Amino acid sequence: MKREDEKVIQQLQRDWQKVDDLSQDVTTSRFEASQQVQLFVKEKRKRLVKELLLFLLTAVVLLSTISILFLQSQKLFLVIQALVFFMAVVIVFYLFKKEKGKEGQWVE
């Protein structure tokens, strides 16, 4: 029994030593911190520019398609607009109903 207790104590001491080794304070210099911030800002700016270009490309394609449809067939354009309006109403109704359902639920 005593031998098992000693083994458990030694194992716990090793585990605590490992935890202490992991939690040692690692200090970074101001230079390293500023480099990390600059790298983060650069990556964020790249992502923003990429997203903006994708948005602009999508907008140009959609507007071009709508313009061509309008010039080719005004009736088709009106039908598309009516369908989009109808779908928007259905989506808004669905989201409103979903939000109302969340209000009635208990949060635990």
MDTraj code that builds the backbone (N, CA, C; nanometers):
import mdtraj as md
import numpy as np

residues = "MET LYS ARG GLU ASP GLU LYS VAL ILE GLN GLN LEU GLN ARG ASP TRP GLN LYS VAL ASP ASP LEU SER GLN ASP VAL THR THR SER ARG PHE GLU ALA SER GLN GLN VAL GLN LEU PHE VAL LYS GLU LYS ARG LYS ARG LEU VAL LYS GLU LEU LEU LEU PHE LEU LEU THR ALA VAL VAL LEU LEU SER THR ILE SER ILE LEU PHE LEU GLN SER GLN LYS LEU PHE LEU VAL ILE GLN ALA LEU VAL PHE PHE MET ALA VAL VAL ILE VAL PHE TYR LEU PHE LYS LYS GLU LYS GLY LYS GLU GLY GLN TRP VAL GLU".split()
xyz = np.array([
    [0.0827, -0.1185, 0.0000],
    [0.0000, 0.0000, 0.0000],
    [0.0873, 0.1252, 0.0000],
    [0.1903, 0.1235, 0.0851],
    [0.2777, 0.2389, 0.0951],
    [0.3557, 0.2581, -0.0340],
    [0.3960, 0.1487, -0.0937],
    [0.4705, 0.1550, -0.2190],
    [0.3836, 0.2153, -0.3305],
    [0.2570, 0.1775, -0.3361],
    [0.1654, 0.2322, -0.4355],
    [0.1452, 0.3819, -0.4133],
    [0.1358, 0.4212, -0.2882],
    [0.1207, 0.5641, -0.2571],
    [0.2425, 0.6433, -0.3029],
    [0.3611, 0.5851, -0.2821],
    [0.4827, 0.6535, -0.3255],
    [0.4863, 0.6677, -0.4774],
    [0.4415, 0.5647, -0.5485],
    [0.4364, 0.5712, -0.6949],
    [0.3392, 0.6795, -0.7408],
    [0.2256, 0.6852, -0.6761],
    [0.1258, 0.7868, -0.7110],
    [0.1809, 0.9258, -0.6847],
    [0.2500, 0.9410, -0.5704],
    [0.3073, 1.0711, -0.5352],
    [0.4143, 1.1106, -0.6369],
    [0.4997, 1.0157, -0.6754],
    [0.6036, 1.0451, -0.7738],
    [0.5422, 1.0816, -0.9093],
    [0.4376, 1.0102, -0.9467],
    [0.3699, 1.0414, -1.0740],
    [0.3084, 1.1801, -1.0693],
    [0.2458, 1.2147, -0.9573],
    [0.1874, 1.3478, -0.9424],
    [0.2949, 1.4562, -0.9467],
    [0.4090, 1.4298, -0.8837],
    [0.5178, 1.5275, -0.8871],
    [0.5693, 1.5470, -1.0286],
    [0.5821, 1.4386, -1.1044],
    [0.6248, 1.4517, -1.2448],
    [0.5219, 1.5301, -1.3263],
    [0.3953, 1.5006, -1.3022],
    [0.2898, 1.5735, -1.3747],
    [0.2929, 1.7215, -1.3400],
    [0.3100, 1.7537, -1.2129],
    [0.3171, 1.8950, -1.1730],
    [0.4391, 1.9632, -1.2343],
    [0.5485, 1.8896, -1.2432],
    [0.6688, 1.9466, -1.3053],
    [0.6435, 1.9761, -1.4525],
    [0.5749, 1.8854, -1.5195],
    [0.5403, 1.9089, -1.6607],
    [0.4508, 2.0311, -1.6750],
    [0.3537, 2.0452, -1.5861],
    [0.2641, 2.1613, -1.5905],
    [0.3439, 2.2888, -1.5656],
    [0.4346, 2.2849, -1.4705],
    [0.5175, 2.4020, -1.4423],
    [0.6057, 2.4380, -1.5624],
    [0.6585, 2.3350, -1.6288],
    [0.7411, 2.3607, -1.7469],
    [0.6599, 2.4250, -1.8587],
    [0.5362, 2.3836, -1.8728],
    [0.4512, 2.4396, -1.9777],
    [0.4078, 2.5821, -1.9483],
    [0.3960, 2.6150, -1.8215],
    [0.3413, 2.7454, -1.7864],
    [0.4481, 2.8503, -1.7587],
    [0.5712, 2.8235, -1.7962],
    [0.6752, 2.9237, -1.7762],
    [0.6435, 3.0457, -1.8608],
    [0.6678, 3.1612, -1.8035],
    [0.6393, 3.2862, -1.8740],
    [0.7371, 3.3049, -1.9887],
    [0.6809, 3.3200, -2.1052],
    [0.7620, 3.3477, -2.2225],
    [0.7392, 3.4934, -2.2573],
    [0.8430, 3.5724, -2.2441],
    [0.8283, 3.7145, -2.2728],
    [0.8789, 3.7414, -2.4133],
    [0.8068, 3.8254, -2.4815],
    [0.8499, 3.8648, -2.6151],
    [0.8950, 4.0094, -2.6092],
    [0.9905, 4.0376, -2.6905],
    [1.0409, 4.1746, -2.6923],
    [0.9434, 4.2624, -2.7689],
    [0.9620, 4.3914, -2.7563],
    [0.8755, 4.4855, -2.8287],
    [0.8921, 4.4672, -2.9782],
    [1.0127, 4.4392, -3.0206],
    [1.0389, 4.4210, -3.1634],
    [0.9619, 4.3013, -3.2176],
    [0.9660, 4.1886, -3.1452],
    [0.8927, 4.0693, -3.1881],
    [0.7430, 4.0952, -3.1878],
    [0.6954, 4.1634, -3.0863],
    [0.5523, 4.1935, -3.0782],
    [0.5102, 4.2836, -3.1936],
    [0.5907, 4.3835, -3.2244],
    [0.5550, 4.4731, -3.3350],
    [0.5592, 4.3988, -3.4678],
    [0.6536, 4.3054, -3.4836],
    [0.6574, 4.2260, -3.6066],
    [0.5331, 4.1386, -3.6195],
    [0.4908, 4.0799, -3.5085],
    [0.3704, 3.9969, -3.5127],
    [0.2478, 4.0797, -3.5471],
    [0.2393, 4.1994, -3.4905],
    [0.1259, 4.2875, -3.5210],
    [0.1294, 4.3288, -3.6663],
    [0.2460, 4.3637, -3.7182],
    [0.2570, 4.4029, -3.8584],
    [0.2190, 4.2886, -3.9509],
    [0.2625, 4.1682, -3.9168],
    [0.2270, 4.0512, -3.9969],
    [0.0767, 4.0270, -3.9946],
    [0.0163, 4.0392, -3.8768],
    [-0.1282, 4.0209, -3.8651],
    [-0.2032, 4.1247, -3.9472],
    [-0.1599, 4.2506, -3.9405],
    [-0.2255, 4.3585, -4.0155],
    [-0.2100, 4.3347, -4.1655],
    [-0.0927, 4.2909, -4.2072],
    [-0.0695, 4.2654, -4.3495],
    [-0.1590, 4.1531, -4.4005],
    [-0.1701, 4.0450, -4.3225],
    [-0.2559, 3.9329, -4.3617],
    [-0.4027, 3.9746, -4.3650],
    [-0.4425, 4.0546, -4.2670],
    [-0.5812, 4.1011, -4.2629],
    [-0.6107, 4.1896, -4.3833],
    [-0.5162, 4.2766, -4.4185],
    [-0.5344, 4.3639, -4.5343],
    [-0.5432, 4.2822, -4.6630],
    [-0.4612, 4.1766, -4.6750],
    [-0.4662, 4.0903, -4.7928],
    [-0.6034, 4.0243, -4.8056],
    [-0.6540, 3.9731, -4.6925],
    [-0.7860, 3.9086, -4.6945],
    [-0.8956, 4.0079, -4.7321],
    [-0.8846, 4.1307, -4.6800],
    [-0.9841, 4.2324, -4.7102],
    [-0.9821, 4.2689, -4.8578],
    [-0.8634, 4.2859, -4.9137],
    [-0.8518, 4.3206, -5.0555],
    [-0.9063, 4.2067, -5.1413],
    [-0.8743, 4.0835, -5.1043],
    [-0.9239, 3.9674, -5.1791],
    [-1.0767, 3.9618, -5.1756],
    [-1.1331, 3.9833, -5.0568],
    [-1.2786, 3.9811, -5.0432],
    [-1.3431, 4.0953, -5.1212],
    [-1.2815, 4.2131, -5.1178],
    [-1.3338, 4.3278, -5.1907],
    [-1.3312, 4.3031, -5.3411],
    [-1.2225, 4.2475, -5.3924],
    [-1.2141, 4.2170, -5.5356],
    [-1.3176, 4.1126, -5.5764],
    [-1.3371, 4.0132, -5.4933],
    [-1.4383, 3.9121, -5.5229],
    [-1.5781, 3.9732, -5.5247],
    [-1.6041, 4.0626, -5.4293],
    [-1.7333, 4.1310, -5.4250],
    [-1.7537, 4.2160, -5.5507],
    [-1.6520, 4.2920, -5.5892],
    [-1.6639, 4.3769, -5.7080],
    [-1.6840, 4.2938, -5.8340],
    [-1.6108, 4.1837, -5.8456],
    [-1.6270, 4.0964, -5.9619],
    [-1.7687, 4.0396, -5.9672],
    [-1.8195, 3.9956, -5.8540],
    [-1.9559, 3.9428, -5.8489],
    [-2.0576, 4.0507, -5.8859],
    [-2.0379, 4.1718, -5.8329],
    [-2.1300, 4.2814, -5.8634],
    [-2.1279, 4.3147, -6.0124],
    [-2.0110, 4.3180, -6.0719],
    [-2.0009, 4.3495, -6.2149],
    [-2.0693, 4.2421, -6.2980],
    [-2.0476, 4.1159, -6.2628],
    [-2.1111, 4.0067, -6.3379],
    [-2.2629, 4.0149, -6.3248],
    [-2.3118, 4.0364, -6.2029],
    [-2.4570, 4.0445, -6.1840],
    [-2.5177, 4.1642, -6.2571],
    [-2.4545, 4.2785, -6.2442],
    [-2.5077, 4.3970, -6.3125],
    [-2.5017, 4.3830, -6.4636],
    [-2.3968, 4.3223, -6.5142],
    [-2.3875, 4.2995, -6.6591],
    [-2.4972, 4.2053, -6.7060],
    [-2.5188, 4.0997, -6.6313],
    [-2.6224, 4.0041, -6.6682],
    [-2.7600, 4.0688, -6.6654],
    [-2.7867, 4.1455, -6.5639],
    [-2.9165, 4.2130, -6.5543],
    [-2.9335, 4.3142, -6.6675],
    [-2.8293, 4.3870, -6.6987],
    [-2.8374, 4.4848, -6.8078],
    [-2.8639, 4.4159, -6.9406],
    [-2.7950, 4.3067, -6.9658],
    [-2.8162, 4.2331, -7.0914],
    [-2.9578, 4.1785, -7.0968],
    [-3.0060, 4.1237, -6.9848],
    [-3.1426, 4.0722, -6.9828],
    [-3.2442, 4.1833, -7.0067],
    [-3.2213, 4.2968, -6.9481],
    [-3.3140, 4.4076, -6.9640],
    [-3.3155, 4.4567, -7.1081],
    [-3.2001, 4.4626, -7.1694],
    [-3.1942, 4.5081, -7.3081],
    [-3.2522, 4.4045, -7.4043],
    [-3.2368, 4.2773, -7.3743],
    [-3.2855, 4.1716, -7.4621],
    [-3.4365, 4.1506, -7.4481],
    [-3.4812, 4.1410, -7.3257],
    [-3.6221, 4.1113, -7.3046],
    [-3.6694, 4.1789, -7.1769],
    [-3.7524, 4.2796, -7.1955],
    [-3.8024, 4.3516, -7.0792],
    [-3.9022, 4.2681, -6.9998],
    [-3.9756, 4.1839, -7.0676],
    [-4.0712, 4.0977, -6.9970],
    [-3.9986, 3.9989, -6.9064],
    [-3.8923, 3.9394, -6.9563],
    [-3.8153, 3.8460, -6.8762],
    [-3.7569, 3.9156, -6.7536],
    [-3.7109, 4.0377, -6.7724],
    [-3.6563, 4.1152, -6.6616],
    [-3.7626, 4.1389, -6.5548],
    [-3.8829, 4.1731, -6.5964],
    [-3.9910, 4.1964, -6.5009],
    [-4.0307, 4.0686, -6.4280],
    [-4.0299, 3.9566, -6.4977],
    [-4.0610, 3.8287, -6.4343],
    [-3.9555, 3.7957, -6.3293],
    [-3.8288, 3.8172, -6.3635],
    [-3.7207, 3.7912, -6.2679],
    [-3.7360, 3.8807, -6.1458],
    [-3.7677, 4.0086, -6.1670],
    [-3.7856, 4.1009, -6.0555],
    [-3.9012, 4.0575, -5.9661],
    [-4.0103, 4.0108, -6.0262],
    [-4.1245, 3.9648, -5.9481],
    [-4.0870, 3.8412, -5.8659],
    [-4.0135, 3.7480, -5.9266],
    [-3.9710, 3.6292, -5.8537],
    [-3.8779, 3.6650, -5.7382],
    [-3.7870, 3.7571, -5.7620],
    [-3.6949, 3.7986, -5.6562],
    [-3.7714, 3.8646, -5.5424],
    [-3.8681, 3.9481, -5.5753],
    [-3.9485, 4.0140, -5.4720],
    [-4.0259, 3.9103, -5.3902],
    [-4.0852, 3.8132, -5.4581],
    [-4.1604, 3.7092, -5.3899],
    [-4.0689, 3.6273, -5.2979],
    [-3.9521, 3.5902, -5.3459],
    [-3.8577, 3.5136, -5.2654],
    [-3.8096, 3.5942, -5.1454],
    [-3.7894, 3.7245, -5.1636],
    [-3.7461, 3.8090, -5.0523],
    [-3.8522, 3.8106, -4.9424],
    [-3.9786, 3.8196, -4.9809],
    [-4.0862, 3.8193, -4.8828],
    [-4.0899, 3.6857, -4.8080],
    [-4.0730, 3.5756, -4.8793],
    [-4.0733, 3.4436, -4.8164],
    [-3.9558, 3.4304, -4.7194],
    [-3.8383, 3.4758, -4.7598],
    [-3.7200, 3.4662, -4.6735],
    [-3.7369, 3.5524, -4.5489],
    [-3.7869, 3.6751, -4.5651],
    [-3.8081, 3.7630, -4.4501],
    [-3.9103, 3.7020, -4.3553],
    [-4.0182, 3.6464, -4.4089],
    [-4.1193, 3.5819, -4.3257],
    [-4.0591, 3.4638, -4.2491],
    [-3.9795, 3.3817, -4.3169],
    [-3.9158, 3.2662, -4.2535],
    [-3.8229, 3.3110, -4.1415],
    [-3.7404, 3.4113, -4.1675],
    [-3.6477, 3.4596, -4.0651],
    [-3.7215, 3.5217, -3.9469],
    [-3.8298, 3.5945, -3.9752],
    [-3.9089, 3.6550, -3.8687],
    [-3.9711, 3.5463, -3.7823],
    [-4.0255, 3.4432, -3.8459],
    [-4.0870, 3.3328, -3.7729],
    [-3.9821, 3.2575, -3.6905],
    [-3.8634, 3.2392, -3.7470],
    [-3.7562, 3.1710, -3.6756],
    [-3.7125, 3.2523, -3.5536],
    [-3.7036, 3.3841, -3.5686],
    [-3.6653, 3.4714, -3.4581],
    [-3.7720, 3.4707, -3.3501],
    [-3.8977, 3.4702, -3.3874],
    [-4.0065, 3.4642, -3.2903],
    [-4.0009, 3.3332, -3.2127],
    [-3.9655, 3.2238, -3.2790],
    [-3.9542, 3.0944, -3.2137],
    [-3.8435, 3.0936, -3.1106],
    [-3.7347, 3.1637, -3.1368],
    [-3.6221, 3.1698, -3.0415],
    [-3.6606, 3.2465, -2.9178],
    [-3.7442, 3.3484, -2.9311],
    [-3.7835, 3.4293, -2.8157],
    [-3.8629, 3.3480, -2.7155],
    [-3.9389, 3.2490, -2.7633],
    [-4.0225, 3.1707, -2.6742],
    [-3.9482, 3.0585, -2.6044],
    [-3.8253, 3.0289, -2.6447],
    [-3.7504, 2.9190, -2.5858],
    [-3.6783, 2.9638, -2.4596],
    [-3.6595, 2.8675, -2.3704],
    [-3.5835, 2.8940, -2.2478],
    [-3.4355, 2.8840, -2.2781],
    [-3.3595, 2.9734, -2.2233],
    [-3.2153, 2.9699, -2.2363],
    [-3.1591, 2.9128, -2.1088],
    [-3.0869, 2.8024, -2.1206],
    [-3.0324, 2.7381, -2.0010],
    [-2.8838, 2.7354, -2.0062],
])
top = md.Topology()
chain = top.add_chain()
for i, resn in enumerate(residues, 1):
    res = top.add_residue(resn, chain, resSeq=i)
    for name in ("N", "CA", "C"):
        top.add_atom(name, md.element.get_by_symbol(name[0]), res)
traj = md.Trajectory(xyz[None], top)
